[in-house]
């Protein structure tokens, strides 16, 4: 082994790779945030499904919801008034809700009539 125990200092600086795309931050209006958050506060709402439909991550929507409720912009009781659906929302338009003795049955447009009849019979007999 040589007695020359020299070393070299290497400095590494992280930088964007040349040609890599820059991510542009999307800006959402406060009215849009409030409307989507109010929709998540509706009874039986699925936050992840709403987030997917609007093209945002569920964690971002949960963060907006926490912030809006904390600021007092939206309260869980505001959802009872019913938020306006987002324009062009085909998911809500293709869903029906049937209330039988306090039980809510939701069915999509693709459900077979025969299956829906069986579900309604079971709910009525329960």
Buried (B, 14 or more C-beta within 10 A) or exposed (E): EEEEEEEEEEEEEEEEEEEEEEEEEEEEEEEEBBBBBBBBBBEEEEBEEBBBBBEBEBEEBBEBBEEBBEEEBBEEEBBEEEBEEBEEBEBEEEEEEEEEEEEEBEBEEEEEEEEBEEBBEEBEEE
